[in-house]
């Protein structure tokens, strides 16, 4: 999240909010653990 926030110029909290919105809409899902996993776009 830190890397994404730095690249697009928003706070880590806003990145987290946006990820949660995408999960709720069923557009992304987490594959694997927090470390070593990745986000899959559905």
Secondary structure, DSSP 8 states (H G I E B T S, - for coil): -HHHHHHHT--HHHHHHHHHHHHHTTSEEEES-TTT-EEEE-
